[in-house]
Amino acid sequence: MLKERRMYVNGQLVPWERATVHLMSHSFCRGSAIFEVMRLHKTERGLAVFRLNDHLNRLERTADLLGMTLPTDRGGFIKAISETIQGNKVENGYVKLICYYGKVAVTVMPNQESMDLCIAVVDPNTDMEGEAAPGDTPISIALCSIRKLHPETIPIEAKAAANYLNGMLSRIEALQKGADVGIMLDTQGFVAEGSTESIFLVKDGTLFTPAEGTVLKSISRKSVLELAPALGIKTVEKRISPTSLLEADEIFLSSTGSRVQPVGTVDGQPLANAPGPVSQRLMDAFETIRVGKDPRFAHWLFYIE
């Protein structure tokens, strides 16, 4: 199905196979691309992107942190995203936006001021050969020896391609241990996040998650922390010790792919509740929100007219 998709590249929708960049481009060789991945949902009112403006806020923040010049303004991004969605017959899937340096560059510095732009829209169930978004089935996690990048080495809140080598290595280690997702500690030894996921623990009905400073400012994490109080669930952001994972009543991961992904096993030790009652309440609430049936969170959906 991917060959039938059309990608937005610098103002034009082009066939999937023509959306290319030179192997010696700066972003390919140096990892200097920045990006956002958003969910596209079919609702009774029409197609909607989940928290589009929050994603664009973070994209702008990433560019500021890394001293990059984006290729267009807010209106331009929204127009390009809308055109790409309309140019592909996808009703539930992902929108991936990438800003990159496409020109050939041998030195560490890019040789273009403004970045290039490409946008893809895909349905993971039909396009990604089995790489569909995670469902409700509990997964296994394992603590990894790979540590989360230290914030004084690179801006960890930047959604930059180069930063994800960190997550790739933790995922490799997790798979070698027979787990689905690796959980990284920060350089001080506290729980940080998964390979590409935020982590939440439930203890005695209270929801805990690692505080900002050593983790990505995830849109999914932000959504959980805003939704939980609306459901009467107390939330606490704090430094979390690795032993807390084994003492938790519930654990779940949160990401664009799955707002709430229950965890059933930690380092080979099963959890009694997967999904537990708090996790299930959040899962049900997100399902209602994504189809546009919760007016309290209607502003989270950006409708494509």
C-alpha positions as CSV (number, residue, x, y, z in Angstrom):
1,M,0.0,0.0,0.0
2,L,2.9,2.4,0.6
3,K,3.5,2.7,-3.1
4,E,0.0,4.1,-3.5
5,R,0.7,6.9,-0.9
6,R,1.8,10.4,-1.8
7,M,4.1,12.5,0.3
8,Y,4.4,16.2,0.7
9,V,7.9,17.4,-0.2
10,N,8.6,21.1,-0.3
11,G,5.2,22.2,-1.5
12,Q,4.3,19.3,-3.7
13,L,2.6,15.9,-3.3
14,V,4.8,13.3,-5.0
15,P,4.6,9.5,-5.3
16,W,6.0,7.6,-2.3
17,E,9.0,6.3,-4.2
18,R,10.0,9.7,-5.4
19,A,10.2,11.2,-1.9
20,T,14.0,10.8,-1.7
21,V,17.1,12.6,-0.4
22,H,20.7,12.2,-1.3
23,L,22.8,9.8,0.7
24,M,25.3,12.6,1.4
25,S,22.7,15.0,2.7
26,H,23.4,16.6,6.0
27,S,20.4,15.2,7.9
28,F,21.1,11.6,6.6
29,C,24.8,11.8,7.5
30,R,24.6,13.8,10.7
31,G,21.2,13.0,12.1
32,S,20.0,16.6,12.0
33,A,16.4,16.0,11.0
34,I,13.7,17.1,13.5
35,F,10.2,15.6,13.4
36,E,6.8,15.1,14.9
37,V,4.5,12.1,14.8
38,M,0.8,12.6,15.2
39,R,-2.3,10.4,15.3
40,L,-5.1,10.8,12.7
41,H,-8.6,9.7,13.8
42,K,-11.9,9.3,12.1
43,T,-14.7,10.9,14.1
44,E,-18.4,11.6,13.6
45,R,-17.5,15.1,12.6
46,G,-14.7,14.1,10.2
47,L,-11.0,13.5,10.2
48,A,-9.0,15.0,13.1
49,V,-5.4,15.2,14.1
50,F,-4.8,14.7,17.8
51,R,-3.3,17.8,19.5
52,L,-1.9,19.2,16.3
53,N,-1.0,22.6,17.8
54,D,0.8,21.0,20.7
55,H,2.9,19.0,18.3
56,L,3.7,22.2,16.3
57,N,4.5,24.0,19.5
58,R,7.1,21.3,20.3
59,L,8.5,21.4,16.7
60,E,9.0,25.1,17.1
61,R,10.6,24.6,20.5
62,T,12.9,21.9,19.0
63,A,14.0,24.3,16.2
64,D,14.8,27.0,18.8
65,L,16.8,24.7,21.0
66,L,18.9,23.5,18.0
67,G,19.2,26.9,16.3
68,M,17.3,25.8,13.2
69,T,15.2,27.8,10.8
70,L,11.9,26.1,10.0
71,P,10.7,26.0,6.4
72,T,7.3,27.7,7.0
73,D,5.1,29.2,9.7
74,R,2.3,27.7,11.7
75,G,-0.3,28.3,9.0
76,G,2.0,26.8,6.4
77,F,2.5,23.6,8.4
78,I,-1.3,23.2,8.9
79,K,-2.0,23.8,5.2
80,A,0.7,21.2,4.2
81,I,-0.6,18.6,6.7
82,S,-4.2,19.1,5.5
83,E,-3.1,18.7,1.9
84,T,-1.2,15.5,2.6
85,I,-4.1,14.0,4.6
86,Q,-6.6,14.9,1.8
87,G,-4.2,13.5,-0.8
88,N,-4.1,10.1,0.9
89,K,-7.2,8.0,1.7
90,V,-6.3,7.3,5.3
91,E,-8.9,7.6,8.1
92,N,-7.0,6.2,11.1
93,G,-3.2,6.3,11.2
94,Y,-0.1,8.5,11.6
95,V,1.0,11.8,10.3
96,K,4.8,12.2,10.3
97,L,6.3,15.6,9.7
98,I,10.0,15.9,9.1
99,C,12.1,19.1,8.7
100,Y,15.6,18.3,7.4
101,Y,18.7,19.5,5.6
102,G,18.4,17.9,2.2
103,K,21.5,19.4,0.6
104,V,24.8,17.5,0.3
105,A,27.1,18.5,3.1
106,V,30.4,16.9,4.2
107,T,31.2,19.2,7.1
108,V,29.4,19.1,10.5
109,M,27.6,22.3,9.7
110,P,24.6,22.3,7.3
111,N,25.0,24.5,4.1
112,Q,21.5,25.7,3.9
113,E,19.7,28.2,6.1
114,S,16.1,27.1,6.0
115,M,15.2,23.4,6.3
116,D,13.3,21.2,3.8
117,L,9.9,19.7,4.7
118,C,8.3,16.4,4.0
119,I,5.1,14.9,5.4
120,A,3.8,11.3,5.2
121,V,0.4,9.9,6.2
122,V,0.2,6.2,6.7
123,D,-2.2,3.5,8.0
124,P,-0.1,1.2,10.1
125,N,-2.5,-1.7,9.6
126,T,-2.2,-1.7,5.8
127,D,1.0,0.1,5.1
128,M,3.6,-1.0,7.7
129,E,3.6,-4.8,7.2
130,G,2.4,-5.8,10.6
131,E,3.8,-2.8,12.5
132,A,0.4,-1.7,13.6
133,A,-0.1,0.5,16.6
134,P,0.0,-1.3,19.9
135,G,-3.3,-2.5,21.3
136,D,-4.6,-3.3,24.8
137,T,-2.5,-6.5,25.2
138,P,-0.1,-6.2,28.2
139,I,3.5,-6.0,27.2
140,S,6.8,-6.8,29.0
141,I,9.5,-4.3,30.0
142,A,13.0,-4.6,31.2
143,L,15.5,-2.2,32.9
144,C,18.4,-1.5,30.5
145,S,22.0,-0.7,31.1
146,I,21.8,2.1,28.4
147,R,21.1,5.4,30.2
148,K,19.0,8.2,29.0
149,L,21.0,11.1,27.5
150,H,22.1,13.6,30.0
151,P,20.4,17.0,29.5
152,E,23.8,18.8,29.6
153,T,25.1,16.9,26.6
154,I,22.2,17.6,24.2
155,P,18.7,19.1,24.6
156,I,16.8,16.0,25.4
157,E,13.4,17.7,24.9
158,A,14.3,18.2,21.3
159,K,12.5,15.8,19.0
160,A,15.6,15.2,16.9
161,A,16.5,12.1,14.8
162,A,20.0,11.8,16.4
163,N,18.5,11.5,19.9
164,Y,16.7,8.3,19.0
165,L,19.9,6.2,18.7
166,N,19.6,6.2,22.5
167,G,16.1,4.6,22.3
168,M,17.1,2.1,19.6
169,L,19.9,0.8,21.8
170,S,17.6,0.3,24.7
171,R,15.1,-1.5,22.6
172,I,17.8,-3.8,21.3
173,E,18.9,-4.6,24.8
174,A,15.2,-5.2,25.9
175,L,14.7,-7.7,23.0
176,Q,17.9,-9.5,23.9
177,K,16.4,-9.9,27.4
178,G,13.1,-11.3,26.0
179,A,11.2,-8.1,26.7
180,D,9.2,-5.8,24.4
181,V,10.4,-2.4,25.7
182,G,13.5,-1.3,27.5
183,I,13.3,1.2,30.4
184,M,16.2,3.6,30.6
185,L,17.4,5.2,33.8
186,D,18.8,8.7,33.8
187,T,22.5,9.2,34.6
188,Q,21.6,9.6,38.4
189,G,20.0,6.2,38.4
190,F,16.3,7.1,38.5
191,V,13.7,5.9,36.1
192,A,13.5,8.0,32.9
193,E,11.5,6.6,30.1
194,G,11.1,3.8,27.6
195,S,12.7,3.4,24.2
196,T,10.1,5.8,22.7
197,E,7.6,5.8,25.6
198,S,6.8,7.7,28.8
199,I,6.3,5.5,31.8
200,F,3.6,5.7,34.5
201,L,3.2,3.8,37.8
202,V,0.1,3.4,40.0
203,K,0.5,2.9,43.7
204,D,-2.5,2.9,46.1
205,G,-4.6,4.7,43.4
206,T,-2.1,7.5,42.8
207,L,-0.5,7.9,39.4
208,F,3.3,8.6,39.4
209,T,5.6,9.5,36.5
210,P,9.2,10.8,36.3
211,A,9.5,14.5,36.6
212,E,10.6,16.7,33.7
213,G,14.3,17.5,33.3
214,T,15.6,14.1,32.1
215,V,12.7,13.0,29.9
216,L,11.1,14.1,26.6
217,K,8.2,16.5,27.0
218,S,5.9,14.0,25.4
219,I,2.5,15.0,24.1
220,S,1.1,11.7,25.2
221,R,2.5,12.2,28.7
222,K,1.1,15.6,28.9
223,S,-2.3,14.3,27.8
224,V,-2.3,11.6,30.5
225,L,-1.4,14.2,33.2
226,E,-4.2,16.5,32.0
227,L,-6.8,13.7,31.7
228,A,-6.1,11.9,35.0
229,P,-7.2,14.8,37.3
230,A,-10.4,15.1,35.3
231,L,-11.2,11.5,36.2
232,G,-10.4,12.1,39.8
233,I,-7.0,10.4,39.7
234,K,-4.2,12.0,41.7
235,T,-1.0,12.5,39.8
236,V,2.6,13.0,41.1
237,E,5.7,13.9,39.1
238,K,8.8,12.9,41.0
239,R,12.1,11.0,40.7
240,I,11.3,7.3,40.7
241,S,13.7,4.6,41.9
242,P,14.0,1.4,39.9
243,T,12.7,-0.7,42.8
244,S,9.4,1.2,42.6
245,L,8.7,-0.7,39.3
246,L,8.5,-4.0,41.2
247,E,6.4,-2.4,44.0
248,A,3.8,-0.8,41.7
249,D,0.2,-1.9,41.6
250,E,0.0,-1.0,37.9
251,I,2.4,0.2,35.2
252,F,1.6,1.5,31.7
253,L,3.5,3.2,29.0
254,S,2.2,6.1,26.9
255,S,3.1,7.1,23.4
256,T,1.6,8.4,20.1
257,G,1.0,4.8,19.0
258,S,-0.9,3.9,22.2
259,R,-2.0,6.4,24.7
260,V,-2.1,3.8,27.5
261,Q,-0.2,0.5,26.9
262,P,-0.5,-1.7,30.0
263,V,2.6,-3.5,31.3
264,G,2.2,-7.1,32.4
265,T,5.8,-8.1,33.2
266,V,8.7,-6.2,34.7
267,D,12.1,-7.9,34.4
268,G,10.3,-11.2,34.1
269,Q,8.1,-10.6,37.2
270,P,4.4,-10.5,36.4
271,L,2.1,-7.8,37.7
272,A,-1.2,-8.7,39.2
273,N,-3.1,-6.0,37.4
274,A,-2.6,-5.6,33.7
275,P,-4.5,-3.5,32.8
276,G,-5.4,-2.4,36.3
277,P,-8.4,-0.2,37.2
278,V,-6.6,3.1,36.8
279,S,-5.1,2.1,33.5
280,Q,-8.4,0.8,32.2
281,R,-10.2,4.1,33.1
282,L,-7.6,6.1,31.2
283,M,-7.8,3.7,28.2
284,D,-11.6,4.0,28.1
285,A,-11.4,7.8,28.4
286,F,-8.9,8.2,25.6
287,E,-11.1,6.1,23.3
288,T,-14.0,8.4,24.0
289,I,-11.9,11.5,23.4
290,R,-10.3,10.3,20.1
291,V,-13.7,9.9,18.4
292,G,-14.8,13.3,19.6
293,K,-17.4,12.3,22.2
294,D,-15.9,14.1,25.2
295,P,-16.7,17.8,25.0
296,R,-14.2,18.5,27.9
297,F,-11.4,17.6,25.6
298,A,-12.8,18.6,22.2
299,H,-10.0,21.1,21.8
300,W,-7.5,18.2,21.6
301,L,-8.8,17.4,18.1
302,F,-7.9,19.5,15.1
303,Y,-10.4,18.8,12.3
304,I,-9.3,18.6,8.7
305,E,-12.0,20.5,6.7
